[in-house]
Amino acid sequence: MILLIFVTLHLVMNTIFIVLPILTLLMFDLGLALRPSDFRLIVERPYAVLAGLIGQIVFLPVIAFLVGKLFGIEPIFFLGIMLIGCSPGGSSSNVFSMLAGGDVALSVSLTAFSSVITLFTSPLIMDFVASMMGNDVDVHLPVGNLLVQNIVLMAVPIAIGLLIAVYKESFAQKLHAVLKRLAFPLLILLASVFFIQNRETIIEEFPKLGLTITILILLSMLSGILLSWLMQLTRKEQRTIVIEIGMQNAAQAITIASSPFVFNNDIMAIPAIVYALMMNVILLIYVGVLKGR
């Protein structure tokens, strides 16, 4: 028992041993939920897919940038907010789409496309933002390391999960049924570990960061409504677009911020921790309102 407590404390003090495996497991689970047909939806329903991708790849980073500047966020937290804007929604967004009565097939397809595309767009955007900050913040982004980390921790697990889903579909479904129940608890574990280590800073900065991130989420969801209206999408598609743009991968943002191979900065992960809390609260309210209707 004493040894177990010692090992647990040691792991908490070395968060990298918690962060990297959790993200890898979540990406593997995402691969289990995918099928090659999910990538064909862009041909079958191009407007719906384009609306979601434009919202996630273009609108989100721009909204994150503008909101961060508007509220005068400190440079280190500003980079953390930009990380959120560059991190696509994971498999949890598929669950929320189902609960909201949205288009689950569209949600899965958007998750697949955005996860692949942002492997390459997020290093470019974050490199631009980090260089723009100049001497305002003492962090440096090794773009090559971020790209390699994205491939190793995200692309490879997704590909392995997808291969299992294709060749061992029954096994993949059973494994996904187990892992998807772990997704939310793992995210809470991740946030809890960082909260324990940085609780004083989080408590001190929560009023400003909480408001900023709440505005970010609401504006992201509104952009989903706007894009759905412009693309003349159905109500089910609109609900999915709103959730996909409003719900980002907090685990990915935390991993990039804290990884010793990239930013190696736990303080930069704080916006993602706050985001994980606010995101679930706001989207649960959104789902509740839809259910009420």
C-alpha beads as a LAMMPS data file, in Angstrom:
LAMMPS data file: protein, C-alpha beads

293 atoms
292 bonds

1 atom types
1 bond types

-500.0 500.0 xlo xhi
-500.0 500.0 ylo yhi
-500.0 500.0 zlo zhi

Masses

1 110.0

Atoms # bond

1 1 1 0.000 0.000 0.000
2 1 1 2.793 2.416 0.925
3 1 1 4.558 1.551 -2.330
4 1 1 1.347 2.211 -4.296
5 1 1 0.906 5.617 -2.648
6 1 1 4.551 6.465 -3.364
7 1 1 4.212 5.474 -7.022
8 1 1 0.980 7.476 -7.355
9 1 1 2.567 10.580 -5.859
10 1 1 5.574 10.127 -8.094
11 1 1 3.337 9.967 -11.168
12 1 1 1.419 13.066 -10.085
13 1 1 4.673 14.933 -9.697
14 1 1 5.700 13.733 -13.179
15 1 1 2.545 14.591 -15.089
16 1 1 4.031 13.579 -18.398
17 1 1 3.519 9.914 -17.393
18 1 1 -0.204 10.658 -17.094
19 1 1 -0.717 13.164 -19.908
20 1 1 0.853 11.297 -22.832
21 1 1 -0.755 7.873 -22.197
22 1 1 -4.202 9.450 -21.718
23 1 1 -4.061 11.354 -25.021
24 1 1 -2.757 8.258 -26.824
25 1 1 -5.570 6.126 -25.397
26 1 1 -8.224 8.701 -26.347
27 1 1 -6.891 8.897 -29.910
28 1 1 -6.825 5.098 -30.146
29 1 1 -10.455 5.019 -29.006
30 1 1 -11.296 7.597 -31.676
31 1 1 -9.757 5.325 -34.301
32 1 1 -11.883 2.410 -33.084
33 1 1 -15.012 4.499 -33.717
34 1 1 -14.013 5.433 -37.271
35 1 1 -14.673 3.630 -40.543
36 1 1 -13.273 4.345 -44.027
37 1 1 -16.809 5.354 -45.070
38 1 1 -16.648 8.275 -42.625
39 1 1 -14.212 10.001 -44.986
40 1 1 -16.625 9.685 -47.928
41 1 1 -19.195 11.990 -46.372
42 1 1 -17.426 15.027 -47.864
43 1 1 -18.531 13.791 -51.295
44 1 1 -22.033 12.843 -50.203
45 1 1 -22.738 15.980 -48.116
46 1 1 -20.009 18.506 -48.908
47 1 1 -21.753 21.573 -47.464
48 1 1 -22.235 20.043 -44.028
49 1 1 -18.647 18.787 -43.838
50 1 1 -17.205 22.067 -45.156
51 1 1 -19.230 24.071 -42.632
52 1 1 -17.771 22.039 -39.779
53 1 1 -14.214 22.126 -41.092
54 1 1 -14.274 25.856 -41.796
55 1 1 -15.581 26.424 -38.278
56 1 1 -12.927 24.243 -36.657
57 1 1 -9.893 25.002 -38.824
58 1 1 -10.494 28.692 -39.616
59 1 1 -13.081 30.294 -37.340
60 1 1 -11.930 28.793 -34.034
61 1 1 -8.313 30.021 -34.117
62 1 1 -9.498 33.450 -35.260
63 1 1 -12.123 33.667 -32.494
64 1 1 -9.587 32.474 -29.900
65 1 1 -7.112 35.117 -31.095
66 1 1 -9.653 37.951 -31.014
67 1 1 -11.109 36.991 -27.630
68 1 1 -7.642 36.642 -26.087
69 1 1 -6.652 40.082 -27.362
70 1 1 -9.968 41.676 -26.382
71 1 1 -9.632 40.564 -22.759
72 1 1 -5.931 41.432 -22.570
73 1 1 -4.936 37.915 -21.543
74 1 1 -1.352 37.432 -20.351
75 1 1 0.936 36.067 -23.097
76 1 1 1.417 32.626 -21.516
77 1 1 -2.351 32.177 -21.093
78 1 1 -2.951 33.658 -24.547
79 1 1 -0.864 30.844 -26.027
80 1 1 -2.911 28.376 -23.978
81 1 1 -6.142 29.788 -25.391
82 1 1 -4.744 29.546 -28.920
83 1 1 -3.909 25.893 -28.239
84 1 1 -7.584 25.310 -27.478
85 1 1 -8.529 26.966 -30.763
86 1 1 -6.166 24.627 -32.633
87 1 1 -7.342 21.381 -30.981
88 1 1 -10.242 19.630 -32.756
89 1 1 -13.031 17.901 -30.889
90 1 1 -12.444 14.290 -29.861
91 1 1 -14.841 11.377 -29.601
92 1 1 -16.755 13.090 -26.771
93 1 1 -18.301 15.434 -29.341
94 1 1 -19.876 12.385 -31.011
95 1 1 -21.594 11.488 -27.735
96 1 1 -22.867 15.047 -27.257
97 1 1 -24.193 15.084 -30.839
98 1 1 -26.142 11.921 -30.109
99 1 1 -27.548 13.373 -26.879
100 1 1 -28.538 16.578 -28.681
101 1 1 -30.406 14.707 -31.411
102 1 1 -27.796 15.733 -33.967
103 1 1 -26.293 13.950 -36.948
104 1 1 -23.892 11.421 -35.412
105 1 1 -22.500 10.270 -38.786
106 1 1 -21.595 13.879 -39.600
107 1 1 -20.039 14.307 -36.149
108 1 1 -17.830 11.241 -36.594
109 1 1 -16.761 12.355 -40.076
110 1 1 -15.880 15.841 -38.872
111 1 1 -13.879 14.376 -35.997
112 1 1 -11.981 12.194 -38.479
113 1 1 -11.204 15.006 -40.924
114 1 1 -10.327 17.642 -38.329
115 1 1 -8.068 15.252 -36.390
116 1 1 -6.024 14.611 -39.539
117 1 1 -5.954 18.186 -40.841
118 1 1 -4.994 19.831 -37.553
119 1 1 -2.007 17.506 -37.200
120 1 1 -0.401 19.896 -39.662
121 1 1 -2.284 23.182 -39.224
122 1 1 -1.842 23.457 -35.445
123 1 1 2.008 23.549 -35.595
124 1 1 1.837 26.298 -38.239
125 1 1 -0.670 28.415 -36.305
126 1 1 1.089 27.997 -32.971
127 1 1 4.472 28.782 -34.535
128 1 1 3.032 32.008 -35.957
129 1 1 1.455 33.018 -32.640
130 1 1 4.553 32.121 -30.584
131 1 1 6.810 34.121 -32.901
132 1 1 4.358 37.040 -32.834
133 1 1 4.569 37.129 -29.032
134 1 1 8.310 37.767 -29.355
135 1 1 9.946 38.677 -26.049
136 1 1 6.593 38.948 -24.240
137 1 1 6.784 35.310 -23.204
138 1 1 9.789 33.089 -22.579
139 1 1 8.669 30.027 -24.511
140 1 1 9.787 28.582 -27.801
141 1 1 7.989 26.198 -30.097
142 1 1 10.014 23.472 -31.818
143 1 1 7.646 23.017 -34.749
144 1 1 9.270 19.764 -35.839
145 1 1 8.858 18.266 -32.364
146 1 1 5.178 19.238 -32.283
147 1 1 4.583 17.696 -35.693
148 1 1 6.352 14.467 -34.688
149 1 1 4.467 14.352 -31.368
150 1 1 1.156 14.849 -33.194
151 1 1 1.972 11.962 -35.513
152 1 1 3.204 9.603 -32.762
153 1 1 0.546 10.374 -30.133
154 1 1 -2.413 11.058 -32.420
155 1 1 -2.046 9.863 -36.005
156 1 1 -0.502 6.481 -35.161
157 1 1 -3.041 5.534 -32.422
158 1 1 -5.924 6.649 -34.667
159 1 1 -4.536 4.577 -37.557
160 1 1 -4.100 1.500 -35.346
161 1 1 -7.637 1.874 -34.006
162 1 1 -9.005 2.288 -37.528
163 1 1 -7.181 -0.824 -38.750
164 1 1 -8.606 -2.859 -35.867
165 1 1 -12.074 -1.468 -36.638
166 1 1 -11.738 -2.535 -40.282
167 1 1 -10.334 -6.026 -39.766
168 1 1 -11.748 -6.891 -36.322
169 1 1 -14.985 -4.934 -36.264
170 1 1 -16.717 -6.935 -33.536
171 1 1 -13.692 -6.693 -31.227
172 1 1 -13.322 -2.983 -31.996
173 1 1 -16.947 -2.310 -31.053
174 1 1 -16.580 -4.107 -27.727
175 1 1 -13.303 -2.331 -26.936
176 1 1 -14.742 1.055 -27.931
177 1 1 -17.763 0.448 -25.687
178 1 1 -15.376 0.102 -22.743
179 1 1 -12.985 2.924 -23.639
180 1 1 -15.645 5.518 -24.401
181 1 1 -16.867 5.211 -20.792
182 1 1 -13.351 6.108 -19.679
183 1 1 -12.984 9.217 -21.836
184 1 1 -14.661 11.684 -19.473
185 1 1 -13.132 10.256 -16.252
186 1 1 -9.687 10.370 -17.880
187 1 1 -10.173 14.007 -18.838
188 1 1 -11.242 14.787 -15.269
189 1 1 -8.179 12.924 -13.952
190 1 1 -5.970 14.937 -16.262
191 1 1 -7.525 18.233 -15.182
192 1 1 -7.409 17.219 -11.506
193 1 1 -3.681 16.455 -11.614
194 1 1 -2.940 19.861 -13.112
195 1 1 -5.327 21.555 -10.700
196 1 1 -3.521 20.002 -7.727
197 1 1 -0.182 21.207 -9.015
198 1 1 -1.341 24.691 -10.058
199 1 1 -4.375 25.308 -7.824
200 1 1 -3.220 28.694 -6.522
201 1 1 -2.675 30.093 -10.015
202 1 1 -5.924 28.584 -11.308
203 1 1 -7.984 30.002 -8.435
204 1 1 -6.358 33.392 -8.844
205 1 1 -6.836 33.527 -12.621
206 1 1 -10.217 31.752 -12.847
207 1 1 -12.458 34.863 -12.844
208 1 1 -10.763 36.344 -15.911
209 1 1 -9.963 33.080 -17.677
210 1 1 -13.386 31.630 -16.906
211 1 1 -15.144 34.622 -18.467
212 1 1 -12.803 34.691 -21.470
213 1 1 -13.216 30.994 -22.177
214 1 1 -16.986 31.141 -21.700
215 1 1 -17.149 33.902 -24.321
216 1 1 -14.889 31.814 -26.585
217 1 1 -17.204 28.805 -26.342
218 1 1 -20.384 30.839 -26.895
219 1 1 -18.935 32.675 -29.906
220 1 1 -17.734 29.367 -31.341
221 1 1 -21.214 27.899 -31.005
222 1 1 -22.753 31.009 -32.574
223 1 1 -20.347 30.699 -35.502
224 1 1 -21.664 27.163 -35.950
225 1 1 -25.207 28.506 -36.189
226 1 1 -24.078 31.142 -38.707
227 1 1 -22.228 28.629 -40.889
228 1 1 -25.188 26.235 -40.787
229 1 1 -27.507 29.034 -41.914
230 1 1 -25.178 30.076 -44.732
231 1 1 -24.844 26.458 -45.915
232 1 1 -28.618 25.888 -45.520
233 1 1 -28.129 22.801 -43.370
234 1 1 -30.839 20.779 -41.659
235 1 1 -31.607 21.213 -37.966
236 1 1 -29.854 17.937 -37.079
237 1 1 -26.771 19.005 -39.017
238 1 1 -26.822 22.419 -37.348
239 1 1 -26.849 20.877 -33.872
240 1 1 -23.827 18.767 -34.775
241 1 1 -21.928 21.716 -36.275
242 1 1 -22.578 23.790 -33.141
243 1 1 -21.245 21.016 -30.896
244 1 1 -18.247 20.185 -33.106
245 1 1 -17.089 23.810 -33.208
246 1 1 -17.913 24.497 -29.571
247 1 1 -16.306 21.337 -28.152
248 1 1 -12.538 21.117 -28.459
249 1 1 -9.984 18.516 -27.366
250 1 1 -8.806 19.826 -23.986
251 1 1 -6.608 16.754 -23.452
252 1 1 -4.692 17.535 -26.632
253 1 1 -4.175 21.174 -25.623
254 1 1 -2.964 20.125 -22.155
255 1 1 -0.577 17.592 -23.685
256 1 1 0.996 20.049 -26.131
257 1 1 1.414 22.692 -23.430
258 1 1 2.973 20.385 -20.843
259 1 1 4.943 18.025 -23.089
260 1 1 8.723 18.233 -22.503
261 1 1 9.150 17.787 -26.257
262 1 1 7.131 20.903 -27.140
263 1 1 6.317 23.821 -24.797
264 1 1 7.103 22.058 -21.485
265 1 1 5.003 24.603 -19.585
266 1 1 2.270 23.522 -17.136
267 1 1 1.062 27.119 -16.706
268 1 1 0.191 27.250 -20.401
269 1 1 -2.116 24.265 -19.842
270 1 1 -4.291 26.163 -17.333
271 1 1 -6.672 27.656 -19.964
272 1 1 -7.351 24.139 -21.257
273 1 1 -8.139 22.958 -17.725
274 1 1 -10.614 25.808 -17.267
275 1 1 -11.972 25.088 -20.749
276 1 1 -12.598 21.421 -19.879
277 1 1 -14.871 22.554 -17.043
278 1 1 -16.724 25.344 -18.856
279 1 1 -17.118 23.347 -22.071
280 1 1 -18.971 20.498 -20.384
281 1 1 -21.184 22.844 -18.346
282 1 1 -22.217 24.953 -21.358
283 1 1 -22.791 22.021 -23.703
284 1 1 -24.802 20.126 -21.101
285 1 1 -27.016 23.220 -20.781
286 1 1 -27.295 23.353 -24.579
287 1 1 -28.295 19.685 -24.748
288 1 1 -30.767 20.238 -21.893
289 1 1 -32.412 23.136 -23.740
290 1 1 -32.741 21.018 -26.902
291 1 1 -34.205 18.146 -24.893
292 1 1 -36.674 20.580 -23.310
293 1 1 -37.908 21.564 -26.732

Bonds

1 1 1 2
2 1 2 3
3 1 3 4
4 1 4 5
5 1 5 6
6 1 6 7
7 1 7 8
8 1 8 9
9 1 9 10
10 1 10 11
11 1 11 12
12 1 12 13
13 1 13 14
14 1 14 15
15 1 15 16
16 1 16 17
17 1 17 18
18 1 18 19
19 1 19 20
20 1 20 21
21 1 21 22
22 1 22 23
23 1 23 24
24 1 24 25
25 1 25 26
26 1 26 27
27 1 27 28
28 1 28 29
29 1 29 30
30 1 30 31
31 1 31 32
32 1 32 33
33 1 33 34
34 1 34 35
35 1 35 36
36 1 36 37
37 1 37 38
38 1 38 39
39 1 39 40
40 1 40 41
41 1 41 42
42 1 42 43
43 1 43 44
44 1 44 45
45 1 45 46
46 1 46 47
47 1 47 48
48 1 48 49
49 1 49 50
50 1 50 51
51 1 51 52
52 1 52 53
53 1 53 54
54 1 54 55
55 1 55 56
56 1 56 57
57 1 57 58
58 1 58 59
59 1 59 60
60 1 60 61
61 1 61 62
62 1 62 63
63 1 63 64
64 1 64 65
65 1 65 66
66 1 66 67
67 1 67 68
68 1 68 69
69 1 69 70
70 1 70 71
71 1 71 72
72 1 72 73
73 1 73 74
74 1 74 75
75 1 75 76
76 1 76 77
77 1 77 78
78 1 78 79
79 1 79 80
80 1 80 81
81 1 81 82
82 1 82 83
83 1 83 84
84 1 84 85
85 1 85 86
86 1 86 87
87 1 87 88
88 1 88 89
89 1 89 90
90 1 90 91
91 1 91 92
92 1 92 93
93 1 93 94
94 1 94 95
95 1 95 96
96 1 96 97
97 1 97 98
98 1 98 99
99 1 99 100
100 1 100 101
101 1 101 102
102 1 102 103
103 1 103 104
104 1 104 105
105 1 105 106
106 1 106 107
107 1 107 108
108 1 108 109
109 1 109 110
110 1 110 111
111 1 111 112
112 1 112 113
113 1 113 114
114 1 114 115
115 1 115 116
116 1 116 117
117 1 117 118
118 1 118 119
119 1 119 120
120 1 120 121
121 1 121 122
122 1 122 123
123 1 123 124
124 1 124 125
125 1 125 126
126 1 126 127
127 1 127 128
128 1 128 129
129 1 129 130
130 1 130 131
131 1 131 132
132 1 132 133
133 1 133 134
134 1 134 135
135 1 135 136
136 1 136 137
137 1 137 138
138 1 138 139
139 1 139 140
140 1 140 141
141 1 141 142
142 1 142 143
143 1 143 144
144 1 144 145
145 1 145 146
146 1 146 147
147 1 147 148
148 1 148 149
149 1 149 150
150 1 150 151
151 1 151 152
152 1 152 153
153 1 153 154
154 1 154 155
155 1 155 156
156 1 156 157
157 1 157 158
158 1 158 159
159 1 159 160
160 1 160 161
161 1 161 162
162 1 162 163
163 1 163 164
164 1 164 165
165 1 165 166
166 1 166 167
167 1 167 168
168 1 168 169
169 1 169 170
170 1 170 171
171 1 171 172
172 1 172 173
173 1 173 174
174 1 174 175
175 1 175 176
176 1 176 177
177 1 177 178
178 1 178 179
179 1 179 180
180 1 180 181
181 1 181 182
182 1 182 183
183 1 183 184
184 1 184 185
185 1 185 186
186 1 186 187
187 1 187 188
188 1 188 189
189 1 189 190
190 1 190 191
191 1 191 192
192 1 192 193
193 1 193 194
194 1 194 195
195 1 195 196
196 1 196 197
197 1 197 198
198 1 198 199
199 1 199 200
200 1 200 201
201 1 201 202
202 1 202 203
203 1 203 204
204 1 204 205
205 1 205 206
206 1 206 207
207 1 207 208
208 1 208 209
209 1 209 210
210 1 210 211
211 1 211 212
212 1 212 213
213 1 213 214
214 1 214 215
215 1 215 216
216 1 216 217
217 1 217 218
218 1 218 219
219 1 219 220
220 1 220 221
221 1 221 222
222 1 222 223
223 1 223 224
224 1 224 225
225 1 225 226
226 1 226 227
227 1 227 228
228 1 228 229
229 1 229 230
230 1 230 231
231 1 231 232
232 1 232 233
233 1 233 234
234 1 234 235
235 1 235 236
236 1 236 237
237 1 237 238
238 1 238 239
239 1 239 240
240 1 240 241
241 1 241 242
242 1 242 243
243 1 243 244
244 1 244 245
245 1 245 246
246 1 246 247
247 1 247 248
248 1 248 249
249 1 249 250
250 1 250 251
251 1 251 252
252 1 252 253
253 1 253 254
254 1 254 255
255 1 255 256
256 1 256 257
257 1 257 258
258 1 258 259
259 1 259 260
260 1 260 261
261 1 261 262
262 1 262 263
263 1 263 264
264 1 264 265
265 1 265 266
266 1 266 267
267 1 267 268
268 1 268 269
269 1 269 270
270 1 270 271
271 1 271 272
272 1 272 273
273 1 273 274
274 1 274 275
275 1 275 276
276 1 276 277
277 1 277 278
278 1 278 279
279 1 279 280
280 1 280 281
281 1 281 282
282 1 282 283
283 1 283 284
284 1 284 285
285 1 285 286
286 1 286 287
287 1 287 288
288 1 288 289
289 1 289 290
290 1 290 291
291 1 291 292
292 1 292 293
